[in-house]
Amino acid sequence: MVIRNRLLEIRLKMGYKKQKDFAEFLGLDGNDYNRIENNKKQVTIETAFNISEKLGIKIEDIFYKSNQ
């Protein structure tokens, strides 16, 4: 089981074309955000809560379990 995210979909839906701008909005380092969005880095539960609060979206609507 792997935890994946829908951050790319959410970012584009919110009108952010550049990862670095969205990372800044979320208060994250651009390189870290890139790795998170591309599922190459897992977030801590604290970071997941912070992202969720900033976006006004439930955690389970951002992060989900995958068998791949």
C-alpha positions in Angstrom: 0.0 0.0 0.0 1.2 3.5 -0.9 -0.2 6.9 0.0 -0.8 9.0 -3.1 -2.3 12.5 -3.5 -4.4 14.6 -5.8 -2.4 17.8 -5.4 -1.7 18.2 -9.2 -5.5 18.1 -9.9 -6.2 20.5 -7.0 -3.4 22.9 -8.0 -4.6 23.1 -11.6 -8.3 23.4 -10.6 -7.3 26.4 -8.4 -5.6 28.0 -11.3 -2.0 27.6 -10.3 0.1 26.7 -13.3 3.4 26.7 -11.5 4.3 24.3 -8.7 6.5 27.0 -7.1 3.6 29.4 -6.8 1.3 26.7 -5.2 4.1 25.6 -2.9 4.5 29.2 -1.7 0.7 29.4 -1.1 0.9 26.2 1.0 4.0 27.4 2.8 6.2 24.6 1.5 9.6 24.6 -0.1 9.3 24.3 -3.9 11.6 21.3 -4.2 9.8 19.5 -1.4 6.4 20.3 -3.0 7.5 18.9 -6.3 8.5 15.6 -4.7 5.3 15.4 -2.8 3.1 16.2 -5.8 4.9 13.6 -7.8 4.5 11.0 -5.0 8.2 10.7 -4.5 8.0 12.0 -0.9 5.5 11.3 1.8 4.2 14.0 4.0 4.0 13.9 7.8 0.5 13.9 9.3 1.2 17.5 10.5 2.0 18.6 6.9 -1.1 16.8 5.7 -3.3 18.6 8.2 -1.6 22.0 7.3 -2.2 21.4 3.6 -5.8 20.4 4.3 -6.5 23.5 6.4 -4.9 25.8 3.8 -6.9 24.3 1.0 -10.1 23.9 3.0 -10.4 20.3 1.8 -10.6 17.2 4.0 -7.4 15.2 4.2 -9.0 12.1 2.6 -10.0 14.2 -0.4 -6.3 15.1 -1.0 -4.5 11.9 0.1 -5.6 8.3 -0.6 -4.4 4.7 -0.4 -3.2 3.0 -3.5 -2.1 -0.6 -4.2 0.4 0.6 -6.9 
